[in-house]
Amino acid sequence: MYITSLFSFTFNLPIMRKFETKYGYFSENGKEFVITDYNTPKPWINVISNGKYGLVISQVNGGFSWLDNSNLNRITRWQQDLIQDNWGKYFYIKDESSGKYWSPTIKPMLNPLDEYTCTHGIGYTCFHSIYKKIEANLRVFIPVEYDSEIWTLTIQNYDSIDRNLSIYTYLEWCLGAAPDNHREFHKTFIETEFNSQTEAILATKRLWEIPADRGHWNTDWPYTAYFACSEQVDGFETDKENFIGRLRSLAQPLALELGTLNGQTGKWNDPIASLKKSIHLKPGESHIFHFFLGIEKEKSNIPVIIKKLRSEGSVESEYKKVIENWANITDKTCIETPDDAINFMTNSWLQYQTISGRIWARAAYYQQSGAYGYRDQLQDSQIFLYSDPELTKKQILLHATHQFKEGHVLHWWHPLSEQGLDASMSDDLLWLPFLVIQYLKETAEWSVLSEQISYYGSEEKESLLKHCLKAIDLVLTRMSDRGLPLILAGDWNDGLSGVGLKKKGESIWLAHFLYYILTEMGIILKHENLEAKESGYLKQAKIIKETVNNIGWDDEWYWRASKDNGEIIGSKANKEGRIFLNPQTWAVIAGVAEGDRQKRVMKSVEQNLESDVGPLLLYPAYLKPDCNIGYLSRYAPGVRENGGVYAHAATWAIWAACILKDSSLVYRLYKKISPIYNGKNPERYMAEPYVTPGNIDGPDSPYYGRGGWSWYTGSAAWLFRITIDHLIGIRADYDGLIIDPCYPVDWETIYITRSFRNTEYRIKMANDSKLPDGQIDIWVEEKKIKGNKLPPCVEKNNVKVIVKRGIS
């Protein structure tokens, strides 16, 4: 849904090229990115998932598939190589008359095509190619309710003569833990067969490399994988050597030259799945095939599923469900501003990236985690507050079950195996109360605090509120002698892995974060009539604030941390790492800094950390490793946390600038970290222009401005939240929506749709030069209300709101 006026919407807009570069462009409504030159600086991918089944796919059809966990339950093989990008699920087309064959998706043959585009959309990817007057259109998506993916291939003959063609497919089975580098070992456990009834290749494995009741590496992979076509096939193959041939490659496979598939199956092969389908096309004639790849725990379900998917209209019906499902998510909260870059990212890509890539898939090209990070997916789950808060609650409750009875938590854990890392991260546990605070502001569902939840490794249950308090209370016991929180093995920045291992190093950023949690929890404790606990937290918060301002202030900014030996980092006394970003931004966000000091720390950010691609995480970069700092100092200078723009933290700088009402700084920082604006210079930026990167190289790198670790980053959810809550300025509070804009003053009018407590608010916000600067006047259904807060409207599903913003 794209807003075109206050209360009317237009669908199916014609595609026009927006933000075009030599490599591609956005469609007019921003929901698709069309890649016109496949030789992008890095793989430009899509991450597609329905919450269980997932796949990643690049612009040349590289990638892999999995169910539930991209590391422990990978279906197809893939090796991480962002240069060659030479692992995927491939298609070949062969002209039987000439014997020539080609790849309609560039890889694996890299043959020149007469036309080629790859379109990444919200929930699907499409390839279009023309070669020797044969057009191929290939679309892949994952149905909402099936553990499978569907590839639709449309072949059309634009020649003046009949064409005899054969379609060949190719993929390699992984079936379990990945990567299976010891292939000669793992292939011996895989068995393939061809089911003549369904004409499907089936594959299973007699080994699953995760702990089980019968011991480690001593259990079956509990699924059967299948690969089938919508029509009767003309051949199949499950042996890699038969298909490729000795000393050959996928660019010149023996099977394509011979024109036959041997039909070999069994337990003794290097297992693949290849199907052949031959067609005869008259001039102008076209044909559509569907290919189905998936897995099932019950083998008997496979014929039923294949039959359903083969039925007429079934595939297009499933595709329509995918489009509608994503629209139901992304359209709940969306905006129309004069800046299409902000519109496109907010209305589509940030939500899609967070949900499909970070929460559901937990995988991309730079990182294939498969695990839940305790702090990571909790922060990511904020994205659901704007569309379906129940899913945020679901994530909160899931993470609460991975907290130990003493209050500490698993740093990460793998679904399926439930194994995780009990690391000494000092901040992880505090993200649970942080998310509960945000959830309550959005929903006012106070009953969630009484939810009874077990602890990790224990059957004992306590309330969610007790889980939160145990986390906070444990952090309050981890304080230095002078009253600052201990950093331990890291404090959001995992790269500070050597600062506090002896439990003496301190963290100023964590002090800010803890202060925020204590003050915000005070409101909740008051509501729950826990006055003594409330008073105790507020007293602790006051002490921490005074301590940080007395000890942590370094004349112009806050220092970052102290090492176990007492040395300070992030101080003017340091040659490298003189100033860090997070202590400055969170001093403003949490309210530890007040008045002039707030302005001074943000001025220090502008003067010392702001680069032309955003605010650096620290500066200058560390030039050599320091074991008393951690692996942060072991990165190359200017890369990732070592003097690069770490996008997650950069979004917090925008939040802090909004608090100071510095709209020019807000918009400047936004544009500097925006992938769309950075993507205008693709040779420098390299990363995809439609999703946020994990980092952008800083000035100490020879590749200054290069984006990296795209898709799998917490910056997507945060950029969305800060855009809606603070830049646009419509954010939830316990008793309503606060209207507090900080967008550029030359934006005369903007439109917002905001879902809040089962009501859709359609808001028009306009400048008014007659009002005093900064004054907000609000009309709800043509009735003016007092103040700048919209109260919940429980009696209506749709509410029209007019907001006037004073601009002197």
N, C-alpha and C positions, 0 to 999 in steps of 0.2 A: 504494500500500500504506500503510495507516494502522495503527499498532501499537495493539492493544487489551489485550494482556497480554504477558508476557515472550516467549512463543514461539508465539503464535497471532495470526492476522491476519484482519480482516474486510473483504470487498470489497462494492462496490455498496451503500454505506450510504444510507439514505433521506435526502433533502435536507431539512435544517432550516436556519433562518436564523441565521447567526452574524455578529456585528459589524454589525448592520443600521443603516443611516442612511436618510435620506429618498431617497437615490439608489440604494440597492441593498444587497446582502448576500453573504456567503460561503456556499457550500453547507456541509453538515455536515462533510465531510472536507476542506474548504478548496481543493479542486481546481477549483472554478468560482467566478466572481464574477458574480452576476446583477444587471444594471442595470435598475431598475424605473422610474426617471425619466430619460428620455433627455437632459434639459437639464442635464447635468453642468457643473460650473464650467469645465472644460477638456475637450477630447476625451479620453475614456477608451478606450484602444485595446488591441488585441492585435497581437503580432508573431509571425507564423506562418512557419516555414521548415523545409525538410527538409535543409538544409545547402547547397543550390544554389538552388532556387526559393524565392522568398519573397514575402510580402505583409504590409502593415500594414492594419488595419481598425479603424474607430472604432465607437462605440455607435450612430451614425446611418448606418453603412455608407460613411463616407468612407475613402479610402486608395488604394493602388496596388500593382502587382506588378512583379517583376523576376526575372532569372536571373543568378546569380553576383555581380552588382554593381548595387546600387540606383541608382547614378549613371550608370554607363556602359552599362548594359544594361536600362533600364527598359522595361517592356512597355506599361503604361497611363499616361496622363497624370495629373499631380497637381501642385498648387501649394501651397506651405506657407502655410497660413492657419488658425491655431488658433482663430480667432474664428468665421469662417464655416463652416469645415470642409465646403466645397462641391465637392469633387472626389472621385468614387468610381466604383464599378461598380454601376449602379442597376437596380432592378426596378420595374415598374408593373403594376398590376392594373386592368383596365377592365371595368365592367359594361356589356355590349353593349346591354342593354335600356334602362337609364337614361342611358347615355353618361357616367356619372361614373367617374373613375379616381383611384387613390391609390397612394402609395408604402408598401409594407409594412415598410420600414425607416426611416421618417421622412423622410430625405433622398431625393430632392431637393425634395419638395413641401412638407414640413413640415405635412402635413395632420393634423388630430386623428384619433387612432385610439381605438377602444373599449378595447383592451388592447394593451400593448406591453412587451416585455422584450428585452434583449440580454444574452446569456450568453457571457462569455469563458472558455474552458477551456484546458487544456494541449494545444495543437495544433489547436484549432478555435474557431470562434465561431458562435453560433446566434442567430437573431432569431425572435421570436414576436409575432404581431399578430392582432387581430380587428377587422374593420371591416364594419359592416352585415351581420353574421352570416356573413362569410367569414373563415375562419381561414387564416393563412399562416405556415408554419414554414420558415425558410431557414437552411441550415447550410453553412458553407464550411470546407474543410480542404485540405491539400496532401498528396497521397500520398507515401509514403516513397521510392518509386523512380521517380516520373514528374516531368518538368519541367512541371508543370501544377497547376491548382487545380480543385476540384470544388465546385460549388454545387448543393445539393439543395433543391428547393422543393416543399413539400407544401401543397396547397390543399384545404380541406374546406368544404363547404357546410352550415352549421348553420341555414339558413333552412327554411321549410316549403314553399317553392316551388322549382322548377327555376331554376338560375342559368346564364346564358351569359356566360362570362368570356374575356378575352384577356390573355395575359401578354406584356409587352414588356420587353426588356433594353436597357441602354445602357452603353457604355464608349467612351473615346477612346483611340486608339492613340498611343503615343509611339515605341516601337521604336528604342531607342538611348540616346544621352546625354541627360541631363535636368538641369535643367528646359529644355524647348524653348520658351523665352520668345519667340523669334523664329519664331512658328508659321507665318507666311506664307512663311518660307524652308523650314522643315523639312517642312511638309506636302507640298511639291512633289516630295519624293523617295519618298513612301509610295504603294504600290500595293495595292489590294484586289481580291479576286475571291470569287465564291461557287462552291464545288465542289458540283455537283449530285449527285455520287455519295455524298458523305458529308454533304451539306447543312450544310457548315461554311463560315463566313466565314474567308478566309485573308488575311493581310497580310504584306507585306515592305517593305523600304526599300533604296533604291539608294545610301545614304550611311551610313557609320558614323563618328562624329566622334572617332575615336581614331587615334593614329599607326599606320601600317601600312607594309608593304614598298613600296607604290606611293605613299607620301607621305601627309601629313596630309590628312584629309577627302577621300580619293580611293579609297575601298574600299566594297564592299557590306556591309550588315548581314548577317551570315552565318546568319540564321535565317529561318524562316517561322512566324508566329504564327497560331493558330487559335482559333476560338470556335464551339462547336457545342452542340446539344441532344441529349438521349437519344432524342428522337422526331422524326418528320418535322415540319418547321416550316411555318407558314402565311404567312411573309413574312420579308424581311430588308432591311436598309438599311446602307450604309456611308458615307453623306454626312451630315455634321453639319447643314448648312443645310436639307436635306430633312426631317430629323427634328425639329429645333427650330423652324425657321421664322425669317424675318427679324425682328429686334428682339423676339424672344420669349426665353424661358428654359426650363430643364429643369423648372421648376415648372408650365409650361403649354405643352408641346411640341405643335407643329402635328400631328405624326404621330398622337398620341393623340386629338386632336380629330377628325381626318379618319378615323381608324381604318384607315389603310393605310400600308404601307411600300413605297417606290418600287422597291426592288431595284436601286438604282444602285451600280455598282462602277467601278473604274478608277484612273487615275493623276492625275486632275484635281480630286480632292475634298479636303475637310477630313475625314480618315478617322475613322470610328467603327465600332462593331459593334453592331448591334441585330437581335435575332431576335424574331419574334412567334409565339405558340402559342395557339390558341383551344381552349377546352374547354367541355363541357356537363356540369354536375353536378346530379344529382338531390338531394333532401333527404337529408342525412347522408352523401352520397357524397364521396370524396376522391380526389385524383390526385397522383402523384409525378413530378416532372421532375428531370433532372440536366442541368446546364450545365457544359461543359468549356472552360477557358481555359488555353492553354499555348503553348510554342514548341518547335520542333525544328530542328536543323541540316539534317537530311535531310527534305525535303518528303515523300518517299515513306513516311516512318514515320507520318505523321499519320493516314491512313486506318486503319492497323493499330492505332494507339493508341485511336482513337475507337471502333473495333469492339470492342476488349477492354473498354473502359470501359462500353460500352452493353450488354454481355452481362449476363444476369440474375445478380444477386448480387454483381457486380464492385465496385460503388461501396461497398457495406457491408463487403465484404471488405477493401477498401483503407482504409476508415475504422477498422476493427478493428485493422489493422496499425499505424496511427498511434497509437492508444491504447496498444497493447501496447509499441510502441517507446519511447514516453515513460515508461511504467511501468518498463521495463527499465533506464532511466537513473536516474530519480528514486528508485526504491525500493531502490537498492543501499545508500544511506546515508540513514537517516531516524530521527526521534526522536518520543517521546511524553513531553511534560512537562505540568505543570498549566496552562501558558499556551498556549492555542490559537493566539495570534498568532505566537508563535515556531514552533510546530509547522507552521502553514500556510506560513509564509514559507520555512522550512528544507526541508520535505518536498516542496514543489512549486514555488512561485513564484520563489524565488531561483535555483534550478537552471534552470528554464525560461527565465527572463529572461536569464540569462547565456548559455545555449547558443543559444536560438532568436534572441534579440534582439542580443546583443553579438558572439558568435562567428560564427554562421551568417549572420544577416541584415545585421548592421552598419548598421542603419537603424531609425528610428522616426519620430515626428512632429516632435520638436524638432531632430533631426539625421538627415540621410540621407547618411552617409559613403560607404559602399561600400568604403572602403579598410581595410586592416589598419594599425592603429597598432602600432609596434614594442613599446612598453611596454604598450599597452592590451590587445591580445589575448593577449600572453604572460601577464599577470596574470589575465585572464579564464580562461585555459586551466587554471588551478588547479582549476576546478570538476570537471574530468574525473578528477582524482586519486581521487575518491571513488566513481567508477562505472566508468570505463574509462581507466586511466592511459596506455594506448597513444595515445589522442587528445591527451593533454598532450604526449607525446613527438612526435607528428606536428606539433604547433604549434611546439614548440621547434626542430625541424629546419627547418621552413619559415622561421622568423625568422632562423635562423643563415645561411640562404642570402641574406639581405638585409643582411648585414654586409660592409663593405668589408675588403679585405686588411689595411689599417692598423689595423683594430679598431673604427672608428666605424660607425654603422648609419644606414639610412634611418629618418627619424622616422615616416613612413607611406609606404605604396605601394598602388597600385590593382591588384588582380588583373585579368586580361585585358590591360591595357596594360603592366603591370609598371613604370609610371612612379611615382616617388615624390619625397619631399623629403629632401634631404641637409642637415638642419638641424644646428645646433650645440647640440643638447640634451645636457646633461652627464650625465644619468642613464640615457638610453635603453639604452645598450649594457650597463649593469650588470644589467638585468632578465634578460638571457640566463643568466648564471651563477646569478642568484637562482632562476630556474625550474628549472635543472638541479639545484640543491641540493634543492629541494622534491621533484622527481621521484625523485631517488635515495633520499630518506628514505622515500618511499612505496613504491618498488619494489625497491630495492637492485639494480637492473639496471646494474651497473657497466660493462658492455660498451657502454652508450650513449656513454660518453666516447670510445670509439674510432671512432665513426661518422665516416666521411669525408664532408665537406660542402664544397661550393664556396663561394667568396665572390661577392658581388654584382659583376657586370661582369667576372668572371674565371672561367676554367676550372680554375684551381688549386684543389685540395682539401686540406683539413687536418682533423684530428680535431675533434670537438665540444669536447673539453677545450682544444685550442689556440685555438679560437674564443673560449672563455670567458676564457682567460688573456690573449689579445690585448685583449679589452675592458677587463679590470681593469688591465692594464699601461698602456694608453693613458690611463686616468683618472689613474693615479699620476704620469703626466708632466704632467698639467694641474693643477698645484698652485701656490698663491701662494708668495711668498717666505717667508711665515711658516708654511707647511705646511698650509694649508687648501685643499680642492678648489675649483676655479674653477666658477662657476655658468654662465658662457657665456650662451646664449640662453634658458635655462630649466632647471629641475632637477626635474622631475615637475610643478611648477606652471608651466605654459606662460605664465601671466599675468605672471610675473616676467621679461618679455621684454626689458626695458631695463636690467636690473641689471648685466649683465656682458658686454656686446657688445664692449668693448675688451679683454677677457680679463684683467681685473684683479679684478672682483667675485668674492666668495667665497660659499660656501653651507655653513651649519652643518648643515642637514638632510642634504645630500649627504655630509657628513663622517660622520654617523651611519650612513647607508646603506652607505657604503664600508667603514666599520669592520665592520659586520655581514657584508658579503660576504667581506672578508679573513679574518675569524675562522672563518666557516663553510667557506670554501674550504680552509682549513688541514686540516680533517678529510679532505676529498677528496684533497688532495695527499699526505697521509700514507698513505692507502689505496693510492694509485698509486705509492708509493715515490719521491716527488719531495721528499725531505727538504729540499733546499736551497731550493727554491721555497717550501715550507711555512714554513720558518724566516724567509725574507725577508718573506713576507706578514704573519706574526705580528709581526715586528719593526716593519713599517710600521703595522700596526694599533695597536700600543702607542704609537707616536709620535703618531698621529692622535688617539687617545683623550686623551693628555696635553695636546696642543695645544688641542683643543676645550674641555677642562675649564679650561684656563688662559686662553684668549683668548675663547672663546664664551660664557662664563658671565656673566650680567648680574645678579648678586646673588640673584634669585629664579627666574629662568628663563634659557634659552639664547636669544640673539638669533638672528634668522633668516638674514640675509645682509648682506654689505657691497657697496656699489655700487662701480663702477669708480673713483670719486673718493674712496673710503675711508669714506664715510658709512655708518652702520649702520642697518638697518631691523629692526623687531621688538625694539626696545630700550626700556627705561624712559625713555630720553631723547627718544623720539619722541612727538609729540602724536597722530598717526594711525598705525595699524598698530604699536602698542606691543608686542604679543605675538602670535606666530604659533603655531598648534597643532602642526605637524609636528615642529619641533625638540624639543618637549617629549615627545611620544609616542615618537618614535624614539630619543630618549636612553634611554628605558626599554626599548624593544623590543630595541635593539642592545646594550644593556649598557654604553653609554658613561657613563651616570650610575649611580652605585652607592649603596647604603645610604640615608642620610637625603636625599641629593640627589634620588634617585628620587621620594621622597615629596613633596619640595618642589616639583618641577616639576609633578607631577600636582595638587598643591594649588593651584598657580598656574593650572592649566587650570580647575579647579573654580571658583576665585574670579574669574577674568578672562574666561574663554571659554565656560563652560557656560551655555547659555540654556535656555529651556523647550522648545526643539525640537532640542536637541543642542549639541555643542561647535562654536563658530564657528571658521572657518579662521584668522581674525585679528580683532583688535579694538583700537581703534575702526576703523570703515571710513574709507577715504580719501575726502575730500570733493571733491577736484579732481584732474585728471590730473597725473601726474608722469612725464615722459618717461624719467627715469632709474630708474624702477621698472618700467614696462611697462603693458600693456593692463589688467592687474588693477586699476590705479587709475582706469581709464576706465569701468569698470562703474558703474552707479548705486550709491550707498552701500547696503550691506546685501544686494546682489544677487550671487549666485554667489561667486566667490573674494574679492570685496571686502566682507568682513564678513558673509558668509552661512555657513550650515552646508553645507560641501562634503562630501557623504555619504561619498565615498571615503575622505577623511582622517578623518572621524568614526569610521569602523569601526576605524581604528588606535588611536583613543583607548580603545575597548573592549578591544582587545588589551593595551594598556599597563596598564589597570586590572586585567585578569586576571593579569598578571605580578605585580602588587602584592597579589594575593589580596583585592582590595576588592570582594567580591561585590555589595554594595549599590550601589556606583558602577557596576559592570558592568551590572547590571540596569536601573538608572536611565537610563544612557546608551542602552542598547538600546531601551528603551521610548520614549525621546524621539525617536529617529531612525526608529522603526518606522513604515512607511507605514500599517499597520493601526491603530495607536494614533493617529497623526496624522489618519488618515482618519475618525476618530470626529467630527471637526469639519470636514466637507468644505467648508464655505463659506470657512473660513480656509485650509485646506491645499490645496484645489483639485485636486491631482494624484490619479492613481489610487491607491487604497488597497491594491493587491495587488502592486505592484512598487516597487522603491526609486527615488527621484528622484536626479538629479544634484546638486541643491542645494535648500535651504530658505532662504527669505529671513530675514535676521537682524534685530536690533532697530533698525538704522539705516534699514530700509526701512519705508515706510508699509504694506506688505503683509507685515509680520512673520509668519512661519509659513507662507507660501505655498510649496508645492513646485513644482519646475520641472525641465525636461530629464529626464523620466522615461524608463524603459526603457534608453536608451543611456548607461549609466553603469557604471564599474568597481566601484561600491559593492556590486553584487549578489553577485559572486563572493567579494569580501572579507567581506561580512557572513555569507555561508554558511560560509566557511572559519573565521572567528573564532568563530562559534557552535559549530561542531562541535569544533574544535581546542582552544578555550580556555574558552568559557562552559560548554559541556557537558564539555569537557576530555578528549577522546580524540584524540590526534594521533600522526601517524606519525613514527618515527625509524628510523635505519638498521637497528636490530636489534629492532624491535617497535613496539607501540602504547603510548604513554605515557598513563597515566590520571591526570589532573590537573584535577579539576573546579573551577569557580568560579561555579556557579549559586546562586541564593538558598538560604539555609539552611532556609527553610520549605518547600522542595520535598522532601517526604519520600521520594518514589520517582520515578524516571524510567526510561524504556526507550529503548534505542538499538540500531539495526541498523547495523553498520559493515562495509563490504566492504574487505578488506585482503589483498592478495596471494592472490587467488583463494579466499579463505575468508570466509564470512559469520559475523561475530561478533554474537551476540544477547546484549545486555548489559542486566542489571538493576542499577541503581545506587540504593542506599538509604542513608539516614542511620542512624547507629548511635550513640546517646548513650553507650554503654559504651566507645567507643574515644576515645583522646585527640583533641583538636581537630585536624583536618587529616590524621589518619592514614588511609591507604588500605590496606584488606585485600582481596585478590582471590582468588576461587576460579574455576578453569578446569575445567569438567566435574567439579565437586564436589571438586577437588583444590586446596588452597591453594598459592599460589606466593609467592616472596619479592619484595619491592619493589613498585613501582607500574608495571611495564612488562610488557605481554603479549607474549611471544615469538611469532614467526610459527608458525602451526600448519599445516605443509605436508601432513600426512597426512589432514586432514579438511576437508570442504567447509563444514561448519556447526559452530560451537563455541558452547556456552552459557557465559556468564560472569556471576558475581555479584560486585558491588563494594560494599563497605561503606565509607562515608565517616564519619569521626569528627566528631561534633558535640557539643561540650561545653556 
